[in-house]
């Protein structure tokens, strides 16, 4: 996947939030403020302030391109975005508010796009086993995935998530972001049509980080290829959480986490009862929650579920000020539904960690064959974004941009 884009740099935390209603309220307060108060709330940077206009983001022509201090315009409809690993939130799609919005990503954002994020991803930590009796052999702790994997999302990646590699270079899936010649070579080798999503599934199953970046061995054996597609397809379905019209993933054996007691008011914290396999949020509780889902955490030790909860409490912290302090007063029911889906995702990924770690791609395709097919090295143009000329984009002050 030769074309890669650096992550978005928001510049101000208040433009993103777990609750879209909070973003609309923040916009209303900012647009209604004047003078020094508006400037204080905005939190200007070297590249963004209320005195500067900016081009409309591709696909977001309803937003104003005038200077924010002169004409804020109506609040743009918040869009879904991935702000942290496994943490889907909402973002105000207005380039006047974002230091580095990466318009090239917005141009290819549509219902067929997937984004691969090559950065440090949380991995499932080994769950400590109970100490065995002195004369009995206790169960071994589950093995953790030995290396970081990749994040995949259908939403716009808008956090510090590492390099972003779109699956397609143009809207509508018209051109894959793959080394030229790769798909025909694989199709001829394995006797059938190979799609860009097939390659992504193989990457999820067989890719491993190395000293020069994320490496993807290409197999010579059709059986290994088909096995990798099966494993990678399951991993992709779990990561997309049933998106793109697919059935939401479920735990094996018909188990599923559900709400034992509803969350009322605002939970004062999140905890885990290992004996009862119950996640506790204040007065609310969710079970069954496998221990592997609770322990799924970042390399630095922060659990995904704890980080997810902390992000939803950020507006209530002592450090929150100005627009960042605006958020829901009571725990939204929609967040509990998101939590149930997240628990299932983490449990399934933790359960597949050993299978993925043990997957062997088999003998690789000879490098000479890849070079003869034009796959290696990829041409320089493949590392740059494609020209997208099928729509107009409004520049600063209402002028149309020429791309």
PyMOL commands that set and color helices and strands:
alter all, ss='L'
color gray80, all
select helices_A, chain A and resi 13-15+20-32+35-42+103-107+171-173+182-190+196-206+222-240+252-254+291-295+304-312+314-316+322-325+333-358+367-372+380-383+396-398
alter helices_A, ss='H'
color red, helices_A
select strands_A, chain A and resi 16-17+79-84+87-91+115-118+123-124+151-153+156-157+163-166+208-210+213-215+258-261+270-273+278-281+284-287+296-297+393-394+400-401
alter strands_A, ss='S'
color yellow, strands_A
deselect
rebuild
show_as cartoon
